[in-house]
Amino acid sequence: MNSKLRITPLGGLGEIGKNMTVFEYEDEIIIVDAGVMFPENDMLGIDLIIPDYNYLMDKTDKVKAILITHGHEDHIGALPHLMRHIEAPIYATPLTAGLIDVKMRQAKLANDVELIIFEADDVLQIGQFQVEPFHVAHSIPDCVGFGITTPVGLVVHTGDYKFDHTPTDNWPPDFAKLAEFSERGVLCLLADSTNADRPGWTPSEKVVEEAFDKLFREAKGRIIVATFASLISRIQQVADMAQRYGRKLAITGRSMRDNTKIARKLGYLDVPDDLLIDIGQIDSYPAHEIAIIATGTQGEPSAVMGRLALGRHRNLTIMEGDTVVFSAYAIPGNEEMVYRIINRLFQRGANVLYERIAKVHVSGHASQEEMKLLINLVRPKFLIPIHGELRHLKQHKALAKQLGIPAENIAVVENGTPLELDENGLTIGERLPGGYVFIDGAGVGEVGWSVVRDRDKLAQNGFFVAYVNAHNGNVIGQPDIVTRGIIDMREAEDLLEGARETIARVVKTYATSNKALDKPIEEALERYLYAETGKRPFVQVIVK
């Protein structure tokens, strides 16, 4: 048996999103989080990305629990996929459990998954792992990190955190618990690296509250606030301001409505019934009496803000005098789409506020000074930076070295790299094969990079398809050619005539060869089209 603790990150290291970490000792495994990542600009047609958990497929009987830090999509979004393969209970705090339950019901898995609710400060004995959840402040209530006592020592996993002394829910981080861990001796700290390149301290949620108070006090027309559906604290702030300034509140976007419903039911949102109206009722009130919360801060064309920007929302149209607030940071890779939507909203007459020009959003993640404080509080022997792109992980290492942690005790690794540790040392293993698992419509993992590259080629250069009937070195009749996205078809006759001549020449060249004609014709057409247009379209030839 392996007498060392094995930690294998399957998501969240080398990227922002799809957080998932496997802790393994001998024949027992616990998993922390299972999230999704939003596709980047070059991932055309892809809806979401989940961790590659093939590493677990021959070990599913060893998995004793899935522990969830909080209810954001990048920590729970992959659960409907993972739980089709694993029979183990999911442990979560009440709000997080409620959000997970909604997902399990939508995936028709509610009856197949055991959901165990715990509170911060509980002690969970899961096989050889003793797990102590501790409260952290983030941008959603009921957020925890985990102190995990293993046979080789105490490991602390922060989840997402910041040291906010005045959070919206008035529940500051549990500094005492972190200090207690330190007194016991922490073998290893796995800590959030998202803002490792941001100096100073992350502002408190109170900053946003002050900005919203000013906005609601001064706005003359409707106020439309776009934020993440899981950002419960922001929903509460908007509801409080709407009530303070005499506005009715409408919520639009299915995920936003679902999350609001479960958060109110569990007591994490205090929104009076008489404050809420249906989105279809907004025209019954003067503009200055309406506030709306919506989804779509990441430029998603199908979300509310994307449809509003294009004028395609069924119940809502942007009017002159509306104030639209983007209360979220653009996830890296989404900036272009977000700013395109903001520009279109300006074109439609809205006044748009976003974090670069107004304090309408603050990060939920610790900045450099908080990260230093955490390390000094916990005083770990080893550090594994998690939750960040490689540049963030490297910067986190640099900060830790400044505080006296030896470089050899800090492991900067990417997804799929196993780490083994005990009190004597930390060893970095060979990276496992794996990569992105794309969610494409109803397909999970059925579309890979080759398909995405084909989509990119089609989008950039168009396509050219030729149907050729050939016999004994001659083309029978005229090849049928279908093309799009290369050249205006009204100006394409000369191009098409040259393509037909190219096809005839290749057919004649291979008259006495037994070689299939499709590939030589495709290669010749690719060379011809590049010479004529400077483009490399997707070329396919079908020979009859």
Beta strands, then each sheet from edge to edge (+ up, - down):
strand 1: 5-11
strand 2: 20-25
strand 3: 28-32
strand 4: 48-50
strand 5: 63-67
strand 6: 90-92
strand 7: 115-117
strand 8: 124-126
strand 9: 129-135
strand 10: 144-150
strand 11: 153-157
strand 12: 186-192
strand 13: 223-226
strand 14: 248-251
strand 15: 276-277
strand 16: 290-294
strand 17: 323-326
strand 18: 351-354
strand 19: 382-386
strand 20: 419-422
strand 21: 425-428
strand 22: 437-440
strand 23: 443-444
strand 24: 463-468
strand 25: 470-471
strand 26: 474-475
strand 27: 480-484
strand 28: 538-543
sheet 1: 7+ 6+ 5+ 3+ 2- 1+ 20- 21+
sheet 2: 4+ 22- 23+
sheet 3: 8+ 9- 10+ 11- 12- 19-
sheet 4: 15+ 14+ 16+ 13+ 17+ 18+
sheet 5: 27+ 24- 28-
sheet 6: 25+ 26-
end
